[in-house]
């Protein structure tokens, strides 16, 4: 049986960020946006990772594969920890959450070192998504997300997990991706091209892992 897929965009991003990936997805899917992650933060929004995870859980109708990108990887991990019965698989794409390097200066430096490898053609794709979410909303969401210890949380996972990243991603360096995969008892893969936006730049490679987690290839 092919499992449905739930995808959560990265910080500031919306459904468009997954467009090149879901175009090739062979399973039923839904993109879930959240405050700071595709939606503006409203007064009273609880931005704690566990609270945002509950919003994802509320959208799950049946056991599913959960896909997170960048800071939203923390959210899908928290969802899987809270409801392992609804998380049949996790695909973590360029996960952040390394609290040892989560100060604003270090995050900014890593972002710049990653951004220099991104194509300028992404600017007209990314800019409208960032403006729609709003930079104040993004900053508020990131201020909470950067304090979430993903390495500590992921130790409790029982869900099959795959961690993927791109070669030039400095926000998710290779040692960090490998550490998360090892703690989760999962797999770690690095794509030979791209930086921190694999849902946009490496869709054909990424969708292979999502389809596999969803059981698509088991159907053939």
ROSE-4610 file (N, C-alpha, C; in Angstrom, 1 decimal, always signed):
// ROSE-4610
residu = [X/X/X/X/X/X/X/X/X/X/X/X/X/X/X/X/X/X/X/X/X/X/X/X/X/X/X/X/X/X/X/X/X/X/X/X/X/X/X/X/X/X/X/X/X/X/X/X/X/X/X/X/X/X/X/X/X/X/X/X/X/X/X/X/X/X/X/X/X/X/X/X/X/X/X/X/X/X/X/X/X/X/X/X/X/X/X/X/X/X/X/X/X/X/X/X/X/X/X/X/X/X/X/X/X/X/X/X/X/X/X/X/X/X/X/X/X/X/X/X/X/X/X/X/X/X/X/X/X/X/X/X/X/X/X/X/X/X/X/X/X/X/X/X/X/X/X/X/X/X/X/X/X/X/X/X/X/X/X/X/X/X/X/X/X/X/X/X/X/X/X/X/X/X/X/X/X/X/X/X/X/X/X/X/X/X/X/X/X/X/X/X/X/X/X/X/X/X/X/X/X/X/X/X/X/X/X/X/X/X/X/X/X/X/X/X/X/X/X/X/X/X/X/X/X/X/X/X/X/X/X/X/X/X/X/X/X/X/X/X/X/X/X/X/X/X/X/X/X/X/X/X/X/X/X/X/X/X/X/X/X/X/X/X/X/X/X/X/X/X/X/X/X/X/X/X/X/X/X/X/X/X/X/X/X/X/X/X/X/X/X/X/X/X/X/X/X/X/X/X/X/X/X/X/X/X/X/X/X/X/X/X/X/X/X/X/X/X/X/X/X/X/X/X/X/X/X/X/X/X/X/X/X/X/X/X/X/X/X/X/X/X/X/X/X/X/X/X/X/X/X/X/X/X/X/X/X/X/X/X/X/X/X/X/X/X/X/X/X/X/X/X/X/X/X/X/X/X/X/X/X/X/X/X/X/X/X/X/X/X/X/X/X/X/X/X/X/X/X/X/X/X/X/X/X/X/X/X/X/X/X/X/X/X/X/X/X/X/X/X/X/X/X/X/X/X/X/X/X/X/X/X/X/X/X/X/X/X/X/X/X/X/X/X/X/X/X/X/X/X/X/X/X/X/X/X/X/X/X/X/X/X/X/X/X/X/X/X/X/X/X/X/X/X/X/X/X/X/X/X/X/X/X/X/X/X/X/X/X/X/X/X/X/X/X/X/X/X/X/X/X/X/X/X/X/X/X/X/X/X/X/X/X/X/X/X/X/X/X/X/X/X/X/X/X/X/X/X/X/X/X/X/X/X/X/X/X/X/X/X/X/X/X/X/X/X/X/X/X/X/X/X/X/X/X/X/X/X/X/X/X/X/X/X/X/X/X/X/X/X/X/X/X/X/X/X/X/X/X/X/X/X/X/X/X/X/X/X/X/X/X/X/X/X/X/X/X/X/X/X/X/X/X/X/X/X/X/X/X/X/X/X/X/X/X/X/X/X/X/X/X/X/X/X/X/X/X/X/X/X/X/X/X/X/X/X/X/X/X/X/X/X/X/X/X/X/X/X/X/X/X/X/X/X/X/X/X/X/X/X]
num = [1/1/1/2/2/2/3/3/3/4/4/4/5/5/5/6/6/6/7/7/7/8/8/8/9/9/9/10/10/10/11/11/11/12/12/12/13/13/13/14/14/14/15/15/15/16/16/16/17/17/17/18/18/18/19/19/19/20/20/20/21/21/21/22/22/22/23/23/23/24/24/24/25/25/25/26/26/26/27/27/27/28/28/28/29/29/29/30/30/30/31/31/31/32/32/32/33/33/33/34/34/34/35/35/35/36/36/36/37/37/37/38/38/38/39/39/39/40/40/40/41/41/41/42/42/42/43/43/43/44/44/44/45/45/45/46/46/46/47/47/47/48/48/48/49/49/49/50/50/50/51/51/51/52/52/52/53/53/53/54/54/54/55/55/55/56/56/56/57/57/57/58/58/58/59/59/59/60/60/60/61/61/61/62/62/62/63/63/63/64/64/64/65/65/65/66/66/66/67/67/67/68/68/68/69/69/69/70/70/70/71/71/71/72/72/72/73/73/73/74/74/74/75/75/75/76/76/76/77/77/77/78/78/78/79/79/79/80/80/80/81/81/81/82/82/82/83/83/83/84/84/84/85/85/85/86/86/86/87/87/87/88/88/88/89/89/89/90/90/90/91/91/91/92/92/92/93/93/93/94/94/94/95/95/95/96/96/96/97/97/97/98/98/98/99/99/99/100/100/100/101/101/101/102/102/102/103/103/103/104/104/104/105/105/105/106/106/106/107/107/107/108/108/108/109/109/109/110/110/110/111/111/111/112/112/112/113/113/113/114/114/114/115/115/115/116/116/116/117/117/117/118/118/118/119/119/119/120/120/120/121/121/121/122/122/122/123/123/123/124/124/124/125/125/125/126/126/126/127/127/127/128/128/128/129/129/129/130/130/130/131/131/131/132/132/132/133/133/133/134/134/134/135/135/135/136/136/136/137/137/137/138/138/138/139/139/139/140/140/140/141/141/141/142/142/142/143/143/143/144/144/144/145/145/145/146/146/146/147/147/147/148/148/148/149/149/149/150/150/150/151/151/151/152/152/152/153/153/153/154/154/154/155/155/155/156/156/156/157/157/157/158/158/158/159/159/159/160/160/160/161/161/161/162/162/162/163/163/163/164/164/164/165/165/165/166/166/166/167/167/167/168/168/168/169/169/169/170/170/170/171/171/171/172/172/172/173/173/173/174/174/174/175/175/175/176/176/176/177/177/177/178/178/178/179/179/179/180/180/180/181/181/181/182/182/182/183/183/183/184/184/184/185/185/185/186/186/186/187/187/187/188/188/188/189/189/189/190/190/190/191/191/191/192/192/192/193/193/193/194/194/194/195/195/195/196/196/196/197/197/197/198/198/198/199/199/199/200/200/200/201/201/201/202/202/202/203/203/203/204/204/204/205/205/205/206/206/206/207/207/207/208/208/208/209/209/209/210/210/210/211/211/211/212/212/212/213/213/213/214/214/214/215/215/215/216/216/216/217/217/217/218/218/218/219/219/219/220/220/220]
x = [+0.8/+0.0/+0.9/+0.5/+1.3/+0.8/+1.7/+1.3/+1.1/+0.2/+0.2/+1.4/+1.7/+2.9/+2.4/+3.0/+2.7/+4.0/+4.1/+5.3/+5.1/+6.1/+6.1/+7.2/+6.9/+8.0/+8.9/+10.1/+11.1/+10.7/+11.5/+11.2/+10.9/+9.8/+9.4/+8.9/+9.0/+8.6/+7.2/+6.6/+5.3/+5.2/+4.0/+3.9/+4.7/+5.0/+5.8/+7.2/+7.7/+9.0/+9.2/+8.1/+8.1/+7.7/+7.3/+6.7/+7.6/+8.9/+9.6/+9.7/+9.5/+9.5/+8.2/+7.1/+5.8/+5.3/+5.9/+5.5/+5.9/+6.8/+7.3/+6.8/+6.1/+5.7/+4.6/+4.7/+3.8/+2.8/+2.7/+1.8/+0.9/-0.2/-1.1/-0.3/-0.5/+0.3/-0.5/+0.0/-0.5/+0.7/+0.7/+1.7/+1.0/+1.6/+1.0/+1.9/+1.3/+2.0/+1.6/+2.5/+2.4/+2.9/+2.5/+3.0/+4.6/+5.1/+6.5/+7.0/+6.2/+6.6/+5.5/+5.4/+4.4/+3.3/+3.1/+2.0/+2.6/+1.9/+2.3/+1.9/+2.8/+2.5/+1.4/+0.4/-0.7/-0.6/-1.3/-1.3/-1.8/-1.0/-1.5/-1.0/-0.3/+0.2/+1.3/+1.2/+2.2/+3.3/+4.5/+5.5/+6.4/+6.2/+7.0/+6.9/+8.0/+8.1/+7.0/+6.8/+5.8/+4.4/+4.1/+2.8/+2.6/+3.6/+3.5/+3.3/+4.0/+3.8/+2.4/+1.7/+0.3/-0.6/-0.2/-1.0/-0.8/+0.4/+0.6/-0.2/-0.1/-0.8/-2.3/-2.9/-4.3/-4.7/-3.7/-4.0/-3.8/-3.3/-3.1/-4.3/-4.8/-6.0/-5.6/-4.4/-4.0/-2.5/-1.9/-0.4/+0.2/+1.2/+1.8/+3.3/+3.9/+5.3/+5.4/+6.2/+6.3/+7.6/+7.6/+8.8/+9.0/+10.1/+10.5/+11.7/+11.8/+12.9/+13.5/+14.8/+15.5/+14.9/+14.4/+13.9/+12.6/+11.9/+10.7/+10.9/+12.2/+12.5/+12.3/+12.5/+12.3/+10.8/+9.9/+8.5/+8.0/+8.5/+8.0/+8.6/+9.8/+10.3/+9.5/+9.1/+8.3/+6.9/+6.4/+5.1/+5.2/+6.3/+6.5/+6.7/+7.4/+7.6/+6.2/+5.4/+4.1/+3.1/+3.1/+2.2/+2.9/+3.7/+4.4/+3.5/+2.3/+1.3/+0.9/+1.1/+0.7/+1.9/+3.1/+4.3/+5.0/+4.8/+5.3/+6.7/+7.1/+8.4/+8.7/+10.0/+10.4/+11.5/+11.4/+12.4/+12.8/+14.0/+14.5/+15.5/+15.1/+15.8/+16.6/+17.9/+18.8/+18.4/+18.3/+17.8/+18.8/+18.2/+18.9/+18.6/+18.9/+18.6/+19.8/+21.0/+22.2/+22.4/+22.0/+22.0/+23.4/+24.4/+25.8/+26.2/+25.5/+25.9/+24.7/+23.8/+22.5/+22.5/+23.6/+23.6/+23.3/+22.7/+22.3/+23.6/+24.7/+25.9/+26.3/+26.3/+26.8/+25.8/+24.5/+23.5/+23.6/+23.8/+23.9/+25.1/+26.2/+27.4/+27.2/+26.5/+26.3/+25.3/+24.3/+23.4/+24.1/+25.0/+25.7/+26.6/+27.2/+28.1/+27.3/+26.1/+25.2/+24.6/+24.2/+23.5/+24.4/+25.7/+26.6/+26.6/+26.1/+26.1/+24.7/+23.7/+22.4/+22.3/+21.5/+21.3/+20.6/+21.0/+20.2/+18.8/+18.5/+17.2/+16.2/+16.7/+15.8/+15.2/+15.9/+15.4/+14.0/+13.5/+12.1/+11.1/+11.7/+10.8/+10.7/+11.8/+11.9/+11.3/+11.6/+11.2/+9.7/+8.8/+7.4/+7.0/+7.6/+7.3/+7.7/+8.9/+9.4/+8.6/+8.2/+7.4/+6.0/+5.4/+4.1/+4.1/+5.2/+5.3/+5.6/+6.5/+6.9/+8.2/+9.1/+10.4/+10.3/+9.3/+9.1/+8.6/+7.7/+7.2/+8.3/+9.2/+10.3/+11.2/+11.5/+12.5/+11.9/+10.6/+10.0/+10.0/+9.7/+9.7/+11.1/+12.1/+13.4/+14.0/+13.6/+14.1/+13.7/+12.5/+12.1/+12.8/+12.8/+13.3/+14.8/+15.6/+17.0/+17.4/+16.4/+16.6/+16.2/+15.6/+15.2/+16.3/+16.6/+17.7/+17.3/+17.5/+17.0/+17.8/+19.1/+19.9/+19.3/+19.0/+18.4/+17.1/+16.2/+14.9/+14.9/+15.8/+15.7/+16.1/+16.8/+17.1/+15.9/+14.8/+13.6/+12.8/+13.2/+12.4/+12.4/+11.2/+11.0/+10.6/+10.6/+10.1/+11.3/+11.2/+12.3/+12.6/+13.8/+14.2/+15.3/+15.2/+16.2/+16.6/+17.9/+18.4/+19.1/+18.7/+19.3/+19.7/+20.8/+21.4/+22.1/+22.5/+23.2/+24.7/+25.5/+26.9/+27.4/+26.8/+27.3/+26.5/+25.7/+24.8/+25.7/+25.8/+26.6/+25.7/+24.4/+23.4/+23.2/+23.4/+23.3/+24.6/+25.7/+27.0/+26.9/+27.9/+27.8/+27.9/+28.7/+28.8/+27.5/+26.8/+25.5/+24.4/+24.4/+23.4/+23.7/+25.0/+25.3/+25.0/+25.3/+25.0/+23.5/+22.6/+21.2/+20.7/+21.3/+20.9/+21.3/+22.5/+23.0/+22.1/+21.8/+21.0/+19.6/+19.1/+17.8/+17.8/+19.0/+19.2/+18.7/+18.9/+18.5/+19.6/+19.3/+20.2/+20.6/+21.7/+22.2/+22.7/+22.2/+22.7/+23.0/+24.0/+24.3/+24.2/+23.4/+23.3/+24.6/+25.1/+26.3/+26.3/+25.1/+24.9/+24.0/+23.9/+22.9/+23.5/+22.6/+23.0/+21.8/+21.2/+20.2/+18.7/+18.5/+17.2/+16.9/+17.2/+17.0/+15.5/+14.5/+13.1/+12.9/+13.7/+13.6/+14.7/+15.9/+17.0/+17.3/+16.8/+17.2/+15.9/+14.8/+13.6/+13.6/+14.2/+14.2/+15.0/+16.1/+16.8/+16.0/+15.5/+14.7/+13.5/+12.8/+11.5/+11.7/+12.9/+13.2/+13.1/+13.6/+13.6/+12.2/+11.5/+10.1/+9.2/+9.3/+8.6/+8.9/+10.1/+10.5/+9.9/+10.0/+9.4/+7.9/+7.3/+5.8/+5.4/+6.4/+6.1/+5.8/+6.0/+5.7/+6.4/+7.7/+8.4/+8.0/+7.5/+7.0/+5.8/+5.1/+3.9/+4.2/+5.5/+5.8/+6.5]
y = [-1.2/+0.0/+1.2/+2.2/+3.5/+4.4/+4.9/+5.8/+7.3/+8.0/+9.5/+10.2/+11.3/+12.1/+13.5/+14.0/+15.3/+16.0/+17.2/+18.0/+19.3/+19.7/+21.0/+21.8/+23.0/+23.8/+24.3/+24.8/+25.4/+26.8/+27.4/+28.7/+29.7/+30.4/+31.4/+30.9/+29.6/+29.1/+28.6/+28.4/+27.9/+26.7/+26.3/+25.1/+25.2/+26.4/+26.5/+25.9/+25.9/+25.4/+24.0/+23.2/+21.8/+21.5/+22.5/+22.3/+21.3/+21.5/+20.6/+19.1/+19.0/+17.7/+17.0/+17.6/+17.0/+16.7/+17.4/+17.2/+15.8/+15.2/+13.8/+12.8/+13.3/+12.4/+11.5/+10.2/+9.2/+8.7/+9.5/+9.2/+10.4/+10.2/+11.3/+12.2/+13.5/+14.4/+15.6/+16.2/+17.5/+18.3/+19.6/+20.5/+21.3/+21.2/+21.9/+23.1/+24.3/+25.5/+25.8/+26.5/+26.8/+28.3/+28.8/+30.2/+30.2/+31.1/+31.2/+30.3/+29.4/+28.4/+28.4/+29.6/+29.7/+30.6/+30.9/+31.7/+32.8/+33.9/+35.0/+34.6/+34.9/+34.7/+35.7/+35.1/+35.9/+36.0/+37.0/+37.2/+36.0/+35.5/+34.3/+33.0/+33.0/+31.8/+31.2/+29.9/+29.2/+28.7/+29.2/+28.9/+27.8/+27.3/+26.2/+25.0/+24.3/+23.2/+22.2/+21.8/+20.8/+21.3/+22.6/+23.1/+23.1/+23.5/+23.4/+22.0/+21.1/+19.6/+19.2/+19.7/+19.4/+19.8/+20.9/+21.4/+20.4/+19.9/+18.9/+17.6/+17.2/+16.0/+16.1/+17.3/+17.5/+17.3/+17.4/+17.3/+15.8/+15.0/+13.6/+12.8/+12.2/+11.4/+9.9/+9.5/+8.1/+8.1/+6.9/+6.9/+7.4/+8.2/+8.9/+9.0/+9.5/+9.8/+11.3/+11.8/+13.2/+13.7/+14.8/+15.4/+16.8/+17.1/+18.4/+19.0/+20.3/+20.9/+22.0/+21.9/+22.9/+22.9/+24.1/+24.2/+23.4/+23.1/+22.3/+20.8/+20.4/+19.0/+18.8/+19.8/+19.7/+19.5/+20.1/+20.0/+18.6/+18.0/+16.7/+15.6/+15.9/+14.9/+15.0/+16.2/+16.3/+15.7/+15.8/+15.1/+13.6/+13.1/+11.6/+11.1/+11.9/+11.6/+11.6/+12.5/+12.6/+11.6/+11.3/+10.3/+9.3/+8.4/+7.5/+6.6/+6.4/+5.6/+6.2/+7.6/+8.3/+8.6/+8.3/+8.6/+7.3/+6.9/+5.6/+5.8/+7.1/+7.3/+8.8/+9.2/+10.6/+10.8/+11.9/+12.3/+13.7/+13.9/+15.1/+15.7/+16.9/+17.5/+18.7/+18.6/+19.7/+20.2/+19.3/+19.7/+20.6/+21.6/+22.5/+21.9/+22.7/+22.3/+21.9/+22.3/+22.0/+23.1/+22.9/+24.0/+24.5/+23.7/+24.1/+25.3/+25.4/+26.4/+27.3/+27.5/+28.1/+29.6/+30.2/+31.7/+32.4/+33.6/+34.3/+34.6/+35.0/+35.2/+34.0/+32.8/+31.6/+31.1/+31.3/+30.9/+31.8/+33.1/+34.0/+33.7/+33.4/+33.0/+31.8/+30.8/+29.6/+29.8/+30.7/+31.0/+31.6/+32.6/+33.2/+32.2/+31.4/+30.4/+29.4/+29.2/+28.3/+29.0/+30.3/+31.1/+31.3/+31.4/+31.7/+30.6/+29.4/+28.3/+28.1/+29.0/+28.9/+29.6/+29.2/+29.8/+31.1/+32.2/+33.5/+33.2/+32.2/+31.9/+31.6/+31.3/+31.0/+32.3/+33.4/+34.7/+35.0/+34.9/+35.3/+34.2/+33.0/+32.0/+32.1/+32.5/+32.5/+33.9/+35.0/+36.3/+36.4/+36.0/+36.1/+35.3/+34.2/+33.3/+34.0/+34.5/+35.2/+36.4/+37.2/+38.4/+38.0/+36.9/+36.5/+36.1/+35.3/+34.9/+36.1/+37.0/+38.2/+37.9/+38.9/+38.7/+38.7/+39.5/+39.5/+38.1/+37.6/+36.2/+35.2/+35.3/+34.4/+34.5/+35.7/+35.9/+35.4/+35.6/+35.1/+33.6/+33.0/+31.5/+30.9/+31.6/+31.1/+31.3/+32.3/+32.5/+31.4/+30.8/+29.6/+28.4/+28.2/+27.0/+26.8/+27.8/+27.7/+27.2/+27.2/+26.7/+25.2/+24.6/+23.2/+22.3/+21.4/+20.5/+19.3/+19.3/+18.2/+16.9/+17.0/+15.8/+15.1/+15.8/+15.2/+14.6/+15.3/+14.8/+13.6/+13.5/+12.5/+11.1/+11.1/+9.9/+9.0/+9.6/+8.9/+8.4/+8.6/+8.2/+6.7/+6.3/+4.9/+4.8/+5.9/+6.0/+5.8/+5.0/+4.9/+6.3/+6.7/+8.0/+8.1/+9.0/+9.3/+10.7/+11.0/+12.4/+12.6/+13.7/+14.0/+15.5/+15.8/+17.1/+17.3/+18.5/+18.8/+19.1/+18.9/+19.0/+20.3/+21.4/+22.7/+23.4/+22.6/+23.1/+23.3/+24.5/+24.8/+24.9/+25.1/+25.1/+23.6/+22.7/+21.3/+20.6/+20.8/+20.2/+18.7/+18.0/+16.5/+15.8/+16.4/+15.7/+15.8/+16.9/+17.0/+16.1/+16.0/+15.1/+13.7/+13.3/+11.9/+11.7/+12.7/+12.5/+12.2/+13.0/+12.8/+11.4/+11.0/+9.7/+8.6/+8.7/+7.7/+7.7/+8.8/+8.8/+8.3/+8.4/+7.9/+6.5/+5.9/+4.6/+4.6/+5.7/+5.8/+5.9/+6.5/+6.6/+8.1/+8.3/+9.7/+9.7/+10.6/+10.7/+12.2/+12.4/+13.7/+13.8/+14.7/+14.9/+15.6/+15.3/+15.9/+17.3/+17.9/+19.3/+20.0/+21.3/+22.0/+22.5/+23.3/+23.8/+23.6/+24.6/+24.4/+24.4/+24.3/+24.3/+23.1/+21.9/+20.7/+20.5/+20.9/+20.7/+21.5/+22.6/+23.4/+23.0/+22.6/+22.4/+20.9/+20.0/+18.6/+17.7/+18.2/+17.5/+16.0/+15.7/+14.3/+13.4/+13.9/+13.1/+12.9/+14.0/+14.0/+13.1/+13.2/+12.5/+11.0/+10.6/+9.1/+8.6/+9.4/+8.9/+9.1/+10.1/+10.2/+9.1/+8.8/+7.7/+6.4/+6.2/+4.9/+4.8/+5.9/+5.9/+5.7/+6.2/+6.0/+4.6/+3.8/+2.5/+2.4/+3.5/+3.5/+2.4/+2.2/+1.2/-0.2/-0.4/-1.7/-2.1/-1.1/-1.4/-2.0/-1.8/-2.3/-3.6]
z = [+0.0/+0.0/+0.0/-0.9/-0.9/+0.2/+0.9/+2.0/+1.5/+2.1/+1.8/+2.3/+1.8/+2.1/+2.6/+3.7/+4.2/+4.2/+3.5/+3.4/+4.1/+5.0/+5.6/+5.1/+4.5/+4.0/+5.0/+4.6/+5.4/+5.9/+6.7/+7.3/+6.1/+6.2/+5.3/+4.0/+3.7/+2.4/+2.4/+1.2/+1.0/+0.1/-0.3/-1.2/-2.4/-2.9/-4.2/-4.0/-2.8/-2.6/-2.9/-2.8/-3.1/-4.6/-5.3/-6.7/-7.5/-7.7/-8.6/-8.0/-6.7/-6.1/-6.3/-5.9/-5.9/-7.3/-8.3/-9.7/-10.1/-9.4/-9.7/-8.7/-7.7/-6.6/-7.0/-6.7/-7.2/-6.1/-5.0/-3.9/-3.7/-3.0/-2.6/-1.6/-1.7/-0.8/-0.4/+0.6/+1.1/+1.6/+1.3/+1.8/+2.9/+4.1/+5.3/+5.7/+5.5/+6.0/+7.4/+8.1/+9.5/+9.7/+10.9/+11.2/+11.2/+10.3/+10.1/+9.0/+8.7/+7.6/+6.5/+5.9/+4.8/+5.2/+6.5/+7.0/+7.9/+7.9/+8.9/+10.3/+11.2/+12.6/+13.1/+13.7/+14.2/+15.7/+16.3/+17.7/+18.4/+19.4/+20.1/+19.6/+18.4/+17.8/+18.7/+19.0/+19.8/+18.8/+18.9/+17.9/+18.4/+19.6/+20.0/+19.1/+18.9/+17.9/+18.2/+19.5/+19.8/+19.5/+19.6/+19.3/+17.8/+17.0/+15.5/+15.1/+15.8/+15.4/+15.6/+16.6/+16.9/+15.7/+15.1/+13.9/+12.8/+12.6/+11.6/+11.9/+13.1/+13.5/+13.2/+13.5/+13.3/+11.8/+10.9/+9.5/+9.0/+9.8/+9.4/+9.6/+8.5/+8.5/+8.7/+8.4/+8.5/+8.6/+8.8/+8.9/+7.6/+7.7/+6.6/+6.6/+5.5/+5.5/+5.7/+6.6/+6.9/+6.4/+5.7/+5.0/+5.6/+6.1/+6.6/+5.8/+5.8/+5.1/+6.0/+6.2/+7.1/+8.5/+9.0/+10.3/+10.5/+9.5/+9.7/+9.9/+9.7/+10.1/+11.6/+12.4/+13.8/+14.1/+13.3/+13.5/+13.2/+12.1/+11.7/+12.7/+13.2/+14.2/+15.4/+15.9/+17.1/+16.8/+15.6/+15.3/+15.4/+14.9/+14.9/+16.3/+17.2/+18.6/+19.3/+19.0/+19.7/+19.2/+17.9/+17.4/+16.4/+17.0/+16.2/+15.3/+15.8/+15.1/+13.7/+13.6/+12.4/+11.5/+12.0/+11.2/+10.8/+9.6/+9.0/+8.5/+8.2/+7.7/+7.7/+7.9/+7.9/+6.8/+6.1/+5.2/+5.6/+6.2/+6.7/+5.6/+5.1/+4.0/+4.5/+4.5/+5.0/+6.3/+7.3/+8.6/+9.4/+10.0/+11.0/+12.4/+13.4/+14.7/+15.6/+15.1/+15.9/+16.9/+18.1/+19.1/+19.4/+19.2/+19.5/+18.6/+17.4/+16.5/+16.1/+17.1/+16.7/+17.1/+17.4/+17.7/+16.4/+16.4/+15.2/+14.3/+14.9/+14.0/+13.3/+13.9/+13.3/+12.3/+12.6/+11.6/+10.3/+10.6/+9.4/+8.6/+9.2/+8.5/+7.6/+8.2/+7.5/+6.3/+6.6/+5.5/+4.3/+4.6/+3.5/+2.8/+3.5/+2.8/+2.0/+2.4/+1.6/+0.4/+0.6/-0.4/-1.7/-1.5/-2.6/-3.6/-3.2/-4.2/-4.8/-4.4/-5.0/-6.3/-7.2/-8.5/-8.3/-9.0/-9.0/-9.5/-10.3/-10.8/-9.7/-8.5/-7.4/-6.7/-7.0/-6.3/-6.6/-7.9/-8.2/-7.7/-7.3/-6.8/-5.2/-4.6/-3.2/-2.6/-3.3/-2.8/-2.5/-3.4/-3.1/-1.9/-1.7/-0.5/+0.8/+0.8/+2.0/+2.3/+1.3/+1.6/+2.0/+1.5/+2.0/+3.4/+3.8/+5.2/+6.1/+5.6/+6.4/+7.2/+7.1/+7.7/+9.3/+9.8/+11.2/+11.7/+10.9/+11.3/+11.2/+10.2/+10.0/+11.2/+11.6/+12.7/+14.0/+14.2/+15.5/+15.5/+14.4/+14.3/+14.5/+13.9/+14.0/+15.4/+16.1/+17.4/+18.3/+18.1/+18.8/+18.3/+17.0/+16.4/+16.7/+16.8/+17.0/+18.3/+19.2/+20.6/+20.8/+19.7/+19.8/+19.5/+20.4/+20.3/+19.5/+18.2/+17.4/+17.7/+17.9/+18.2/+19.5/+20.5/+21.7/+21.4/+20.7/+20.4/+19.5/+18.5/+17.6/+18.1/+19.3/+19.9/+20.3/+20.5/+20.8/+19.7/+18.5/+17.3/+17.1/+16.7/+16.3/+14.9/+14.2/+12.8/+11.9/+10.8/+9.8/+9.2/+9.2/+8.9/+7.9/+6.9/+5.9/+6.0/+6.1/+6.1/+4.8/+4.1/+2.8/+2.8/+2.2/+2.1/+0.7/+0.4/-0.8/-0.5/-1.5/-1.3/-0.7/-1.1/-0.7/+0.4/+1.1/+2.2/+3.5/+3.9/+5.1/+6.3/+6.1/+7.2/+7.8/+6.9/+7.3/+6.8/+7.5/+7.1/+7.2/+6.5/+6.5/+7.8/+8.7/+10.0/+10.8/+10.6/+11.3/+10.8/+9.4/+8.8/+9.2/+9.2/+9.6/+11.1/+11.9/+13.4/+13.6/+12.9/+13.1/+12.6/+11.4/+10.9/+11.8/+12.4/+13.3/+14.6/+15.1/+16.3/+16.1/+14.8/+14.5/+14.0/+13.8/+13.3/+11.8/+11.1/+9.7/+8.7/+7.6/+6.4/+6.3/+5.7/+5.3/+3.9/+3.1/+1.7/+1.4/+0.6/+0.1/-1.4/-1.9/-3.4/-3.9/-5.1/-5.6/-6.0/-6.1/-6.5/-5.5/-5.6/-4.8/-3.5/-2.8/-1.5/-0.5/+0.0/+1.0/+0.5/-0.8/-1.3/-2.2/-1.7/-2.5/-3.0/-2.3/-2.8/-4.1/-4.3/-5.5/-6.6/-6.1/-7.0/-7.3/-6.5/-6.6/-6.5/-7.1/-7.0/-7.5/-8.6/-9.1/-8.1/-7.5/-6.5/-5.2/-4.8/-3.5/-3.6/-4.7/-4.8/-4.8/-5.2/-5.1/-3.7/-2.8/-1.4/-0.8/-1.2/-0.7/-1.2/-2.5/-3.1/-2.5/-2.2/-1.5/-0.2/+0.6/+2.0/+1.9/+0.9/+0.8/+0.3/-0.1/-0.6/-2.1/-2.8/-4.2/-5.0/-4.8/-5.5/-5.1/-3.9/-3.5/-4.3/-5.0/-5.7/-7.0/-7.5/-8.9/-8.9]
